Amino acid sequence: MKTKLLLAAGLFLFCHLHHFAQNVILAVNSTTKTVAQLNATDGTVINANFINLSSLSPGTIKGIIRVQDKIWISDQTDNVIYIYNLDGTYSSTIPSTVGLSNIRGLNVVNNEVWVTNAGTANGATANSIRRLSFSGTSLGVYPTLGSPFDALDTGSGTAYITSFDSAGIQTMNYAGTVTGNFVNSGVFTGIQQITKLQNGNYLIAVFSNNNSAGNNAGVYHLSATNGSILNSYLVGGARGCAQMGNGNYLYTTGSGVYSINATTGATSLLVSGGYQYLKALDLTLSVSEVKKEIKAKIYPNPTSGIVNVSTENEIESIIIYSLNGQILKTEKINREKKVSVDISGIPSGTYLLKVKTNNGEKTLKIIKK
Protein backbone atom coordinates (compact mmCIF):
# COMPACT_ATOMS: atom_id res chain seq x y z
CA MET A 1 0.00 0.00 0.00
CA LYS A 2 2.84 2.38 0.92
CA THR A 3 4.54 1.69 -2.43
CA LYS A 4 1.32 2.46 -4.32
CA LEU A 5 0.90 5.74 -2.45
CA LEU A 6 4.48 6.77 -3.23
CA LEU A 7 4.03 5.92 -6.89
CA ALA A 8 0.77 7.86 -7.04
CA ALA A 9 2.35 10.87 -5.35
CA GLY A 10 5.33 10.74 -7.70
CA LEU A 11 3.05 10.51 -10.72
CA PHE A 12 1.01 13.51 -9.50
CA LEU A 13 4.17 15.56 -8.92
CA PHE A 14 5.56 14.67 -12.36
CA CYS A 15 2.32 15.63 -14.11
CA HIS A 16 2.03 18.82 -12.07
CA LEU A 17 5.56 19.95 -12.90
CA HIS A 18 5.27 18.87 -16.52
CA HIS A 19 2.09 20.94 -16.92
CA PHE A 20 3.72 24.10 -15.64
CA ALA A 21 6.93 23.55 -17.61
CA GLN A 22 5.01 23.64 -20.86
CA ASN A 23 3.05 26.86 -20.42
CA VAL A 24 4.81 29.58 -18.48
CA ILE A 25 5.43 33.30 -18.51
CA LEU A 26 9.01 34.39 -17.86
CA ALA A 27 9.58 37.76 -16.15
CA VAL A 28 12.96 39.53 -16.10
CA ASN A 29 13.98 41.11 -12.76
CA SER A 30 16.81 43.59 -13.37
CA THR A 31 17.22 44.34 -9.65
CA THR A 32 17.86 40.80 -8.39
CA LYS A 33 19.33 39.65 -11.75
CA THR A 34 16.88 36.79 -11.97
CA VAL A 35 14.10 35.50 -14.22
CA ALA A 36 10.88 34.42 -12.56
CA GLN A 37 8.67 31.65 -13.88
CA LEU A 38 4.96 32.48 -13.65
CA ASN A 39 1.87 30.38 -14.26
CA ALA A 40 0.70 31.21 -17.78
CA THR A 41 -2.97 30.94 -16.81
CA ASP A 42 -3.18 33.30 -13.83
CA GLY A 43 0.33 34.73 -13.28
CA THR A 44 1.00 33.13 -9.92
CA VAL A 45 4.67 32.60 -9.13
CA ILE A 46 6.04 29.12 -9.80
CA ASN A 47 9.73 29.86 -9.29
CA ALA A 48 11.00 33.39 -8.58
CA ASN A 49 14.59 32.27 -9.31
CA PHE A 50 14.12 30.07 -12.38
CA ILE A 51 17.21 31.72 -13.89
CA ASN A 52 19.80 33.44 -11.71
CA LEU A 53 22.31 35.58 -13.60
CA SER A 54 24.11 36.96 -10.54
CA SER A 55 27.31 35.00 -11.18
CA LEU A 56 27.67 36.76 -14.54
CA SER A 57 27.51 40.22 -12.88
CA PRO A 58 25.04 41.58 -15.45
CA GLY A 59 23.95 45.20 -15.80
CA THR A 60 20.29 45.91 -16.61
CA ILE A 61 18.78 42.72 -18.00
CA LYS A 62 15.79 43.68 -20.11
CA GLY A 63 14.30 41.50 -22.86
CA ILE A 64 13.74 37.76 -23.07
CA ILE A 65 12.80 35.38 -25.89
CA ARG A 66 13.12 31.78 -26.92
CA VAL A 67 15.39 31.02 -29.88
CA GLN A 68 15.12 27.38 -30.94
CA ASP A 69 16.11 25.39 -27.83
CA LYS A 70 17.63 28.32 -25.93
CA ILE A 71 16.48 31.35 -23.93
CA TRP A 72 18.08 34.68 -24.87
CA ILE A 73 18.22 37.58 -22.36
CA SER A 74 19.38 41.05 -23.39
CA ASP A 75 21.51 43.27 -21.14
CA GLN A 76 20.78 46.93 -21.84
CA THR A 77 23.81 48.42 -20.08
CA ASP A 78 26.46 45.69 -20.52
CA ASN A 79 25.51 45.32 -24.20
CA VAL A 80 25.54 41.52 -24.34
CA ILE A 81 22.99 38.73 -24.71
CA TYR A 82 23.02 35.84 -22.25
CA ILE A 83 21.95 32.43 -23.53
CA TYR A 84 20.41 29.83 -21.22
CA ASN A 85 19.12 26.31 -21.71
CA LEU A 86 15.40 25.61 -21.34
CA ASP A 87 15.98 24.18 -17.86
CA GLY A 88 17.43 27.52 -16.69
CA THR A 89 21.14 26.58 -16.79
CA TYR A 90 23.71 28.88 -18.38
CA SER A 91 24.91 28.12 -21.92
CA SER A 92 26.90 31.05 -23.40
CA THR A 93 27.06 34.81 -24.03
CA ILE A 94 26.85 36.78 -27.28
CA PRO A 95 29.45 39.56 -26.88
CA SER A 96 28.98 43.28 -27.49
CA THR A 97 31.53 43.07 -30.33
CA VAL A 98 28.82 41.87 -32.74
CA GLY A 99 27.64 45.51 -32.62
CA LEU A 100 25.45 45.85 -29.54
CA SER A 101 24.98 49.10 -27.61
CA ASN A 102 22.09 50.17 -25.36
CA ILE A 103 20.02 47.16 -26.41
CA ARG A 104 16.45 46.70 -25.26
CA GLY A 105 13.85 44.23 -26.50
CA LEU A 106 14.52 41.41 -28.97
CA ASN A 107 12.41 38.94 -30.91
CA VAL A 108 12.53 36.33 -33.64
CA VAL A 109 11.55 38.02 -36.92
CA ASN A 110 11.65 36.21 -40.28
CA ASN A 111 13.90 33.45 -38.87
CA GLU A 112 16.41 35.99 -37.50
CA VAL A 113 16.77 37.63 -34.10
CA TRP A 114 16.06 41.36 -34.25
CA VAL A 115 17.62 43.30 -31.38
CA THR A 116 16.59 46.92 -30.76
CA ASN A 117 19.75 49.01 -30.49
CA ALA A 118 19.98 52.70 -29.47
CA GLY A 119 23.70 53.32 -28.81
CA THR A 120 26.89 53.73 -30.82
CA ALA A 121 29.49 51.83 -28.76
CA ASN A 122 31.10 48.58 -29.96
CA GLY A 123 30.65 49.48 -33.61
CA ALA A 124 26.88 49.64 -33.20
CA THR A 125 24.56 51.85 -35.23
CA ALA A 126 22.38 54.18 -33.14
CA ASN A 127 18.62 53.74 -33.50
CA SER A 128 18.66 50.51 -35.43
CA ILE A 129 17.78 46.83 -35.51
CA ARG A 130 20.84 44.61 -35.09
CA ARG A 131 20.05 41.38 -36.92
CA LEU A 132 21.56 38.18 -35.53
CA SER A 133 21.54 34.59 -36.75
CA PHE A 134 20.35 31.87 -34.39
CA SER A 135 24.03 31.14 -33.69
CA GLY A 136 24.61 34.77 -32.65
CA THR A 137 26.52 36.12 -35.66
CA SER A 138 25.70 39.54 -37.11
CA LEU A 139 23.53 39.65 -40.23
CA GLY A 140 23.63 43.43 -40.55
CA VAL A 141 21.66 46.48 -39.45
CA TYR A 142 18.31 48.04 -40.31
CA PRO A 143 18.00 51.74 -39.31
CA THR A 144 14.82 52.83 -37.49
CA LEU A 145 13.16 56.25 -37.44
CA GLY A 146 12.96 56.52 -33.67
CA SER A 147 14.70 55.19 -30.55
CA PRO A 148 13.69 51.49 -30.77
CA PHE A 149 12.59 49.53 -27.73
CA ASP A 150 10.99 46.34 -29.03
CA ALA A 151 10.42 44.44 -32.29
CA LEU A 152 7.63 41.99 -33.04
CA ASP A 153 6.97 39.91 -36.16
CA THR A 154 3.38 40.38 -37.35
CA GLY A 155 3.57 37.17 -39.38
CA SER A 156 2.62 38.94 -42.62
CA GLY A 157 5.97 40.07 -43.99
CA THR A 158 6.42 42.98 -41.61
CA ALA A 159 7.48 43.73 -38.04
CA TYR A 160 6.36 46.43 -35.62
CA ILE A 161 9.11 48.50 -33.99
CA THR A 162 8.20 50.47 -30.85
CA SER A 163 9.89 53.80 -30.06
CA PHE A 164 10.85 55.18 -26.68
CA ASP A 165 10.64 58.74 -27.99
CA SER A 166 7.40 59.94 -29.59
CA ALA A 167 7.98 58.29 -33.00
CA GLY A 168 5.15 55.80 -32.45
CA ILE A 169 5.24 52.21 -33.70
CA GLN A 170 6.85 51.81 -37.11
CA THR A 171 6.05 49.14 -39.68
CA MET A 172 9.21 47.62 -41.17
CA ASN A 173 9.28 44.96 -43.87
CA TYR A 174 11.68 42.02 -43.76
CA ALA A 175 14.08 43.87 -46.07
CA GLY A 176 14.49 46.62 -43.48
CA THR A 177 12.42 49.35 -45.14
CA VAL A 178 10.19 51.42 -42.87
CA THR A 179 6.89 51.33 -44.76
CA GLY A 180 4.76 53.44 -42.43
CA ASN A 181 3.39 53.62 -38.91
CA PHE A 182 1.14 51.18 -37.08
CA VAL A 183 0.76 53.92 -34.46
CA ASN A 184 1.51 57.46 -35.59
CA SER A 185 4.17 59.65 -34.02
CA GLY A 186 3.01 61.92 -31.21
CA VAL A 187 0.39 59.52 -29.81
CA PHE A 188 2.58 57.98 -27.10
CA THR A 189 5.87 58.67 -25.37
CA GLY A 190 8.03 55.86 -24.02
CA ILE A 191 6.59 52.73 -25.65
CA GLN A 192 8.49 49.70 -24.43
CA GLN A 193 7.23 46.12 -24.95
CA ILE A 194 4.66 45.08 -27.55
CA THR A 195 2.94 41.69 -27.58
CA LYS A 196 0.32 40.02 -29.76
CA LEU A 197 -2.94 39.00 -28.08
CA GLN A 198 -4.90 35.80 -28.56
CA ASN A 199 -7.50 37.63 -30.68
CA GLY A 200 -4.86 39.09 -33.03
CA ASN A 201 -4.86 42.58 -31.49
CA TYR A 202 -1.86 44.05 -29.67
CA LEU A 203 -0.88 45.12 -26.17
CA ILE A 204 1.78 47.74 -25.43
CA ALA A 205 3.46 48.95 -22.25
CA VAL A 206 3.89 52.75 -22.18
CA PHE A 207 6.44 54.05 -19.70
CA SER A 208 5.87 57.83 -19.85
CA ASN A 209 3.06 60.39 -20.01
CA ASN A 210 2.39 62.14 -23.31
CA ASN A 211 0.98 65.46 -22.18
CA SER A 212 0.29 66.83 -25.66
CA ALA A 213 -1.82 63.85 -26.77
CA GLY A 214 -3.27 63.16 -23.34
CA ASN A 215 -2.19 59.51 -23.30
CA ASN A 216 -0.58 58.82 -19.94
CA ALA A 217 1.67 55.94 -18.96
CA GLY A 218 -0.05 52.58 -18.84
CA VAL A 219 -1.04 49.46 -20.73
CA TYR A 220 -2.91 49.94 -24.01
CA HIS A 221 -4.98 47.49 -26.04
CA LEU A 222 -4.59 48.36 -29.75
CA SER A 223 -6.63 47.30 -32.78
CA ALA A 224 -4.74 45.08 -35.23
CA THR A 225 -6.63 46.80 -38.06
CA ASN A 226 -5.38 50.36 -37.63
CA GLY A 227 -3.52 50.68 -34.32
CA SER A 228 -6.33 52.61 -32.67
CA ILE A 229 -6.76 52.47 -28.88
CA LEU A 230 -9.44 49.95 -27.90
CA ASN A 231 -8.85 50.18 -24.16
CA SER A 232 -6.36 51.64 -21.72
CA TYR A 233 -5.25 50.85 -18.18
CA LEU A 234 -3.38 53.83 -16.77
CA VAL A 235 -0.47 52.80 -14.54
CA GLY A 236 2.83 54.56 -13.97
CA GLY A 237 6.09 53.40 -15.52
CA ALA A 238 4.86 50.34 -17.45
CA ARG A 239 7.70 48.33 -18.99
CA GLY A 240 6.56 44.85 -19.98
CA CYS A 241 3.19 43.33 -20.86
CA ALA A 242 1.71 39.92 -21.66
CA GLN A 243 -1.62 38.14 -21.82
CA MET A 244 -2.48 35.24 -19.54
CA GLY A 245 -4.43 32.15 -20.47
CA ASN A 246 -7.46 33.44 -18.57
CA GLY A 247 -7.65 36.43 -20.93
CA ASN A 248 -6.40 38.98 -18.41
CA TYR A 249 -3.13 40.89 -18.67
CA LEU A 250 0.18 41.19 -16.86
CA TYR A 251 2.36 44.27 -16.75
CA THR A 252 5.63 45.17 -15.03
CA THR A 253 7.07 48.29 -13.43
CA GLY A 254 10.10 49.04 -11.30
CA SER A 255 8.14 47.80 -8.29
CA GLY A 256 6.70 44.50 -9.44
CA VAL A 257 4.58 42.31 -11.71
CA TYR A 258 0.88 43.18 -11.69
CA SER A 259 -2.26 41.62 -13.14
CA ILE A 260 -5.02 43.56 -14.87
CA ASN A 261 -8.59 42.35 -15.09
CA ALA A 262 -9.30 43.03 -18.77
CA THR A 263 -13.00 43.61 -18.05
CA THR A 264 -12.96 45.73 -14.91
CA GLY A 265 -9.47 47.22 -15.13
CA ALA A 266 -8.72 46.20 -11.53
CA THR A 267 -5.01 45.67 -10.83
CA SER A 268 -3.29 43.41 -8.33
CA LEU A 269 0.36 42.98 -7.31
CA LEU A 270 1.60 39.44 -7.93
CA VAL A 271 5.27 39.75 -7.01
CA SER A 272 7.45 42.68 -5.93
CA GLY A 273 10.71 43.61 -7.66
CA GLY A 274 12.25 45.66 -10.45
CA TYR A 275 10.78 43.79 -13.40
CA GLN A 276 11.26 44.45 -17.11
CA TYR A 277 9.93 42.37 -20.03
CA LEU A 278 7.59 39.37 -19.98
CA LYS A 279 7.28 36.47 -22.40
CA ALA A 280 4.75 33.63 -22.57
CA LEU A 281 6.55 30.49 -23.77
CA ASP A 282 6.33 26.74 -24.05
CA LEU A 283 9.64 25.52 -22.62
CA THR A 284 9.13 21.97 -23.92
CA LEU A 285 8.42 22.81 -27.58
CA SER A 286 11.27 21.08 -29.34
CA VAL A 287 11.50 18.35 -31.93
CA SER A 288 14.43 16.87 -30.00
CA GLU A 289 12.41 16.79 -26.80
CA VAL A 290 9.35 14.96 -28.11
CA LYS A 291 9.04 11.66 -26.26
CA LYS A 292 7.08 9.81 -28.91
CA GLU A 293 6.08 11.19 -32.29
CA ILE A 294 2.71 10.08 -33.62
CA LYS A 295 1.28 10.30 -37.13
CA ALA A 296 -0.89 13.34 -37.70
CA LYS A 297 -2.32 15.16 -40.69
CA ILE A 298 -3.50 18.76 -41.00
CA TYR A 299 -5.49 20.16 -43.92
CA PRO A 300 -6.04 22.41 -45.70
CA ASN A 301 -2.56 23.90 -45.43
CA PRO A 302 -2.35 26.82 -46.15
CA THR A 303 -5.72 27.71 -44.63
CA SER A 304 -7.70 30.92 -44.31
CA GLY A 305 -9.64 29.85 -41.22
CA ILE A 306 -10.55 26.26 -40.37
CA VAL A 307 -7.82 23.62 -40.11
CA ASN A 308 -8.70 19.93 -39.78
CA VAL A 309 -6.49 17.69 -37.67
CA SER A 310 -6.63 13.90 -37.80
CA THR A 311 -4.58 11.19 -36.08
CA GLU A 312 -4.75 7.49 -35.34
CA ASN A 313 -4.90 8.29 -31.62
CA GLU A 314 -7.30 10.18 -29.35
CA ILE A 315 -6.45 13.88 -29.41
CA GLU A 316 -6.19 15.58 -26.02
CA SER A 317 -5.20 19.10 -27.04
CA ILE A 318 -4.08 21.27 -29.93
CA ILE A 319 -1.82 24.28 -29.37
CA ILE A 320 -0.86 26.97 -31.89
CA TYR A 321 2.49 28.73 -31.40
CA SER A 322 4.38 31.51 -33.10
CA LEU A 323 7.78 30.52 -34.47
CA ASN A 324 9.48 31.83 -31.31
CA GLY A 325 7.34 29.65 -29.04
CA GLN A 326 4.65 32.12 -27.95
CA ILE A 327 1.32 30.40 -27.30
CA LEU A 328 -1.45 31.90 -29.45
CA LYS A 329 -4.32 29.42 -29.10
CA THR A 330 -5.07 26.30 -27.05
CA GLU A 331 -7.91 23.86 -27.72
CA LYS A 332 -8.77 21.12 -25.25
CA ILE A 333 -10.18 18.09 -27.10
CA ASN A 334 -12.45 15.39 -25.71
CA ARG A 335 -10.38 12.46 -27.01
CA GLU A 336 -11.51 12.57 -30.66
CA LYS A 337 -9.39 11.34 -33.57
CA LYS A 338 -10.47 14.09 -35.96
CA VAL A 339 -11.22 17.70 -35.05
CA SER A 340 -11.57 21.11 -36.69
CA VAL A 341 -9.89 24.21 -35.22
CA ASP A 342 -10.79 27.78 -36.12
CA ILE A 343 -7.67 29.94 -36.51
CA SER A 344 -9.36 32.77 -38.41
CA GLY A 345 -8.55 35.14 -35.54
CA ILE A 346 -4.79 34.63 -35.95
CA PRO A 347 -3.00 36.99 -38.37
CA SER A 348 -1.58 35.67 -41.64
CA GLY A 349 1.80 33.96 -41.31
CA THR A 350 3.60 30.70 -40.53
CA TYR A 351 2.94 28.99 -37.19
CA LEU A 352 3.54 25.73 -35.34
CA LEU A 353 0.64 23.43 -34.50
CA LYS A 354 1.24 20.85 -31.78
CA VAL A 355 -1.10 17.85 -31.57
CA LYS A 356 -1.05 16.04 -28.22
CA THR A 357 -2.66 12.61 -28.00
CA ASN A 358 -2.93 9.82 -25.47
CA ASN A 359 0.00 8.11 -27.18
CA GLY A 360 2.42 10.89 -28.09
CA GLU A 361 2.52 14.19 -29.93
CA LYS A 362 3.43 15.84 -33.21
CA THR A 363 4.43 19.40 -34.15
CA LEU A 364 3.67 20.60 -37.66
CA LYS A 365 4.07 23.87 -39.53
CA ILE A 366 0.90 25.57 -40.71
CA ILE A 367 0.43 28.62 -42.92
CA LYS A 368 -2.46 31.00 -42.22
CA LYS A 369 -3.42 32.92 -45.39
C-alpha positions as CSV (number, residue, x, y, z in Angstrom):
1,M,0.0,0.0,0.0
2,K,2.8,2.4,0.9
3,T,4.5,1.7,-2.4
4,K,1.3,2.5,-4.3
5,L,0.9,5.7,-2.5
6,L,4.5,6.8,-3.2
7,L,4.0,5.9,-6.9
8,A,0.8,7.9,-7.0
9,A,2.3,10.9,-5.4
10,G,5.3,10.7,-7.7
11,L,3.0,10.5,-10.7
12,F,1.0,13.5,-9.5
13,L,4.2,15.6,-8.9
14,F,5.6,14.7,-12.4
15,C,2.3,15.6,-14.1
16,H,2.0,18.8,-12.1
17,L,5.6,20.0,-12.9
18,H,5.3,18.9,-16.5
19,H,2.1,20.9,-16.9
20,F,3.7,24.1,-15.6
21,A,6.9,23.6,-17.6
22,Q,5.0,23.6,-20.9
23,N,3.1,26.9,-20.4
24,V,4.8,29.6,-18.5
25,I,5.4,33.3,-18.5
26,L,9.0,34.4,-17.9
27,A,9.6,37.8,-16.2
28,V,13.0,39.5,-16.1
29,N,14.0,41.1,-12.8
30,S,16.8,43.6,-13.4
31,T,17.2,44.3,-9.7
32,T,17.9,40.8,-8.4
33,K,19.3,39.7,-11.8
34,T,16.9,36.8,-12.0
35,V,14.1,35.5,-14.2
36,A,10.9,34.4,-12.6
37,Q,8.7,31.6,-13.9
38,L,5.0,32.5,-13.7
39,N,1.9,30.4,-14.3
40,A,0.7,31.2,-17.8
41,T,-3.0,30.9,-16.8
42,D,-3.2,33.3,-13.8
43,G,0.3,34.7,-13.3
44,T,1.0,33.1,-9.9
45,V,4.7,32.6,-9.1
46,I,6.0,29.1,-9.8
47,N,9.7,29.9,-9.3
48,A,11.0,33.4,-8.6
49,N,14.6,32.3,-9.3
50,F,14.1,30.1,-12.4
51,I,17.2,31.7,-13.9
52,N,19.8,33.4,-11.7
53,L,22.3,35.6,-13.6
54,S,24.1,37.0,-10.5
55,S,27.3,35.0,-11.2
56,L,27.7,36.8,-14.5
57,S,27.5,40.2,-12.9
58,P,25.0,41.6,-15.5
59,G,23.9,45.2,-15.8
60,T,20.3,45.9,-16.6
61,I,18.8,42.7,-18.0
62,K,15.8,43.7,-20.1
63,G,14.3,41.5,-22.9
64,I,13.7,37.8,-23.1
65,I,12.8,35.4,-25.9
66,R,13.1,31.8,-26.9
67,V,15.4,31.0,-29.9
68,Q,15.1,27.4,-30.9
69,D,16.1,25.4,-27.8
70,K,17.6,28.3,-25.9
71,I,16.5,31.3,-23.9
72,W,18.1,34.7,-24.9
73,I,18.2,37.6,-22.4
74,S,19.4,41.1,-23.4
75,D,21.5,43.3,-21.1
76,Q,20.8,46.9,-21.8
77,T,23.8,48.4,-20.1
78,D,26.5,45.7,-20.5
79,N,25.5,45.3,-24.2
80,V,25.5,41.5,-24.3
81,I,23.0,38.7,-24.7
82,Y,23.0,35.8,-22.3
83,I,21.9,32.4,-23.5
84,Y,20.4,29.8,-21.2
85,N,19.1,26.3,-21.7
86,L,15.4,25.6,-21.3
87,D,16.0,24.2,-17.9
88,G,17.4,27.5,-16.7
89,T,21.1,26.6,-16.8
90,Y,23.7,28.9,-18.4
91,S,24.9,28.1,-21.9
92,S,26.9,31.0,-23.4
93,T,27.1,34.8,-24.0
94,I,26.9,36.8,-27.3
95,P,29.5,39.6,-26.9
96,S,29.0,43.3,-27.5
97,T,31.5,43.1,-30.3
98,V,28.8,41.9,-32.7
99,G,27.6,45.5,-32.6
100,L,25.4,45.8,-29.5
101,S,25.0,49.1,-27.6
102,N,22.1,50.2,-25.4
103,I,20.0,47.2,-26.4
104,R,16.5,46.7,-25.3
105,G,13.9,44.2,-26.5
106,L,14.5,41.4,-29.0
107,N,12.4,38.9,-30.9
108,V,12.5,36.3,-33.6
109,V,11.6,38.0,-36.9
110,N,11.7,36.2,-40.3
111,N,13.9,33.4,-38.9
112,E,16.4,36.0,-37.5
113,V,16.8,37.6,-34.1
114,W,16.1,41.4,-34.3
115,V,17.6,43.3,-31.4
116,T,16.6,46.9,-30.8
117,N,19.8,49.0,-30.5
118,A,20.0,52.7,-29.5
119,G,23.7,53.3,-28.8
120,T,26.9,53.7,-30.8
121,A,29.5,51.8,-28.8
122,N,31.1,48.6,-30.0
123,G,30.7,49.5,-33.6
124,A,26.9,49.6,-33.2
125,T,24.6,51.9,-35.2
126,A,22.4,54.2,-33.1
127,N,18.6,53.7,-33.5
128,S,18.7,50.5,-35.4
129,I,17.8,46.8,-35.5
130,R,20.8,44.6,-35.1
131,R,20.1,41.4,-36.9
132,L,21.6,38.2,-35.5
133,S,21.5,34.6,-36.8
134,F,20.4,31.9,-34.4
135,S,24.0,31.1,-33.7
136,G,24.6,34.8,-32.6
137,T,26.5,36.1,-35.7
138,S,25.7,39.5,-37.1
139,L,23.5,39.7,-40.2
140,G,23.6,43.4,-40.6
141,V,21.7,46.5,-39.4
142,Y,18.3,48.0,-40.3
143,P,18.0,51.7,-39.3
144,T,14.8,52.8,-37.5
145,L,13.2,56.2,-37.4
146,G,13.0,56.5,-33.7
147,S,14.7,55.2,-30.6
148,P,13.7,51.5,-30.8
149,F,12.6,49.5,-27.7
150,D,11.0,46.3,-29.0
151,A,10.4,44.4,-32.3
152,L,7.6,42.0,-33.0
153,D,7.0,39.9,-36.2
154,T,3.4,40.4,-37.4
155,G,3.6,37.2,-39.4
156,S,2.6,38.9,-42.6
157,G,6.0,40.1,-44.0
158,T,6.4,43.0,-41.6
159,A,7.5,43.7,-38.0
160,Y,6.4,46.4,-35.6
161,I,9.1,48.5,-34.0
162,T,8.2,50.5,-30.9
163,S,9.9,53.8,-30.1
164,F,10.9,55.2,-26.7
165,D,10.6,58.7,-28.0
166,S,7.4,59.9,-29.6
167,A,8.0,58.3,-33.0
168,G,5.2,55.8,-32.5
169,I,5.2,52.2,-33.7
170,Q,6.9,51.8,-37.1
171,T,6.1,49.1,-39.7
172,M,9.2,47.6,-41.2
173,N,9.3,45.0,-43.9
174,Y,11.7,42.0,-43.8
175,A,14.1,43.9,-46.1
176,G,14.5,46.6,-43.5
177,T,12.4,49.3,-45.1
178,V,10.2,51.4,-42.9
179,T,6.9,51.3,-44.8
180,G,4.8,53.4,-42.4
181,N,3.4,53.6,-38.9
182,F,1.1,51.2,-37.1
183,V,0.8,53.9,-34.5
184,N,1.5,57.5,-35.6
185,S,4.2,59.7,-34.0
186,G,3.0,61.9,-31.2
187,V,0.4,59.5,-29.8
188,F,2.6,58.0,-27.1
189,T,5.9,58.7,-25.4
190,G,8.0,55.9,-24.0
191,I,6.6,52.7,-25.6
192,Q,8.5,49.7,-24.4
193,Q,7.2,46.1,-25.0
194,I,4.7,45.1,-27.6
195,T,2.9,41.7,-27.6
196,K,0.3,40.0,-29.8
197,L,-2.9,39.0,-28.1
198,Q,-4.9,35.8,-28.6
199,N,-7.5,37.6,-30.7
200,G,-4.9,39.1,-33.0
201,N,-4.9,42.6,-31.5
202,Y,-1.9,44.0,-29.7
203,L,-0.9,45.1,-26.2
204,I,1.8,47.7,-25.4
205,A,3.5,49.0,-22.2
206,V,3.9,52.8,-22.2
207,F,6.4,54.1,-19.7
208,S,5.9,57.8,-19.8
209,N,3.1,60.4,-20.0
210,N,2.4,62.1,-23.3
211,N,1.0,65.5,-22.2
212,S,0.3,66.8,-25.7
213,A,-1.8,63.8,-26.8
214,G,-3.3,63.2,-23.3
215,N,-2.2,59.5,-23.3
216,N,-0.6,58.8,-19.9
217,A,1.7,55.9,-19.0
218,G,0.0,52.6,-18.8
219,V,-1.0,49.5,-20.7
220,Y,-2.9,49.9,-24.0
221,H,-5.0,47.5,-26.0
222,L,-4.6,48.4,-29.8
223,S,-6.6,47.3,-32.8
224,A,-4.7,45.1,-35.2
225,T,-6.6,46.8,-38.1
226,N,-5.4,50.4,-37.6
227,G,-3.5,50.7,-34.3
228,S,-6.3,52.6,-32.7
229,I,-6.8,52.5,-28.9
230,L,-9.4,49.9,-27.9
231,N,-8.9,50.2,-24.2
232,S,-6.4,51.6,-21.7
233,Y,-5.3,50.9,-18.2
234,L,-3.4,53.8,-16.8
235,V,-0.5,52.8,-14.5
236,G,2.8,54.6,-14.0
237,G,6.1,53.4,-15.5
238,A,4.9,50.3,-17.4
239,R,7.7,48.3,-19.0
240,G,6.6,44.8,-20.0
241,C,3.2,43.3,-20.9
242,A,1.7,39.9,-21.7
243,Q,-1.6,38.1,-21.8
244,M,-2.5,35.2,-19.5
245,G,-4.4,32.2,-20.5
246,N,-7.5,33.4,-18.6
247,G,-7.6,36.4,-20.9
248,N,-6.4,39.0,-18.4
249,Y,-3.1,40.9,-18.7
250,L,0.2,41.2,-16.9
251,Y,2.4,44.3,-16.7
252,T,5.6,45.2,-15.0
253,T,7.1,48.3,-13.4
254,G,10.1,49.0,-11.3
255,S,8.1,47.8,-8.3
256,G,6.7,44.5,-9.4
257,V,4.6,42.3,-11.7
258,Y,0.9,43.2,-11.7
259,S,-2.3,41.6,-13.1
260,I,-5.0,43.6,-14.9
261,N,-8.6,42.3,-15.1
262,A,-9.3,43.0,-18.8
263,T,-13.0,43.6,-18.1
264,T,-13.0,45.7,-14.9
265,G,-9.5,47.2,-15.1
266,A,-8.7,46.2,-11.5
267,T,-5.0,45.7,-10.8
268,S,-3.3,43.4,-8.3
269,L,0.4,43.0,-7.3
270,L,1.6,39.4,-7.9
271,V,5.3,39.8,-7.0
272,S,7.5,42.7,-5.9
273,G,10.7,43.6,-7.7
274,G,12.2,45.7,-10.5
275,Y,10.8,43.8,-13.4
276,Q,11.3,44.4,-17.1
277,Y,9.9,42.4,-20.0
278,L,7.6,39.4,-20.0
279,K,7.3,36.5,-22.4
280,A,4.7,33.6,-22.6
281,L,6.5,30.5,-23.8
282,D,6.3,26.7,-24.0
283,L,9.6,25.5,-22.6
284,T,9.1,22.0,-23.9
285,L,8.4,22.8,-27.6
286,S,11.3,21.1,-29.3
287,V,11.5,18.3,-31.9
288,S,14.4,16.9,-30.0
289,E,12.4,16.8,-26.8
290,V,9.3,15.0,-28.1
291,K,9.0,11.7,-26.3
292,K,7.1,9.8,-28.9
293,E,6.1,11.2,-32.3
294,I,2.7,10.1,-33.6
295,K,1.3,10.3,-37.1
296,A,-0.9,13.3,-37.7
297,K,-2.3,15.2,-40.7
298,I,-3.5,18.8,-41.0
299,Y,-5.5,20.2,-43.9
300,P,-6.0,22.4,-45.7
301,N,-2.6,23.9,-45.4
302,P,-2.3,26.8,-46.2
303,T,-5.7,27.7,-44.6
304,S,-7.7,30.9,-44.3
305,G,-9.6,29.8,-41.2
306,I,-10.5,26.3,-40.4
307,V,-7.8,23.6,-40.1
308,N,-8.7,19.9,-39.8
309,V,-6.5,17.7,-37.7
310,S,-6.6,13.9,-37.8
311,T,-4.6,11.2,-36.1
312,E,-4.8,7.5,-35.3
313,N,-4.9,8.3,-31.6
314,E,-7.3,10.2,-29.3
315,I,-6.5,13.9,-29.4
316,E,-6.2,15.6,-26.0
317,S,-5.2,19.1,-27.0
318,I,-4.1,21.3,-29.9
319,I,-1.8,24.3,-29.4
320,I,-0.9,27.0,-31.9
321,Y,2.5,28.7,-31.4
322,S,4.4,31.5,-33.1
323,L,7.8,30.5,-34.5
324,N,9.5,31.8,-31.3
325,G,7.3,29.6,-29.0
326,Q,4.7,32.1,-27.9
327,I,1.3,30.4,-27.3
328,L,-1.4,31.9,-29.5
329,K,-4.3,29.4,-29.1
330,T,-5.1,26.3,-27.0
331,E,-7.9,23.9,-27.7
332,K,-8.8,21.1,-25.3
333,I,-10.2,18.1,-27.1
334,N,-12.4,15.4,-25.7
335,R,-10.4,12.5,-27.0
336,E,-11.5,12.6,-30.7
337,K,-9.4,11.3,-33.6
338,K,-10.5,14.1,-36.0
339,V,-11.2,17.7,-35.0
340,S,-11.6,21.1,-36.7
341,V,-9.9,24.2,-35.2
342,D,-10.8,27.8,-36.1
343,I,-7.7,29.9,-36.5
344,S,-9.4,32.8,-38.4
345,G,-8.6,35.1,-35.5
346,I,-4.8,34.6,-35.9
347,P,-3.0,37.0,-38.4
348,S,-1.6,35.7,-41.6
349,G,1.8,34.0,-41.3
350,T,3.6,30.7,-40.5
351,Y,2.9,29.0,-37.2
352,L,3.5,25.7,-35.3
353,L,0.6,23.4,-34.5
354,K,1.2,20.9,-31.8
355,V,-1.1,17.8,-31.6
356,K,-1.1,16.0,-28.2
357,T,-2.7,12.6,-28.0
358,N,-2.9,9.8,-25.5
359,N,0.0,8.1,-27.2
360,G,2.4,10.9,-28.1
361,E,2.5,14.2,-29.9
362,K,3.4,15.8,-33.2
363,T,4.4,19.4,-34.1
364,L,3.7,20.6,-37.7
365,K,4.1,23.9,-39.5
366,I,0.9,25.6,-40.7
367,I,0.4,28.6,-42.9
368,K,-2.5,31.0,-42.2
369,K,-3.4,32.9,-45.4
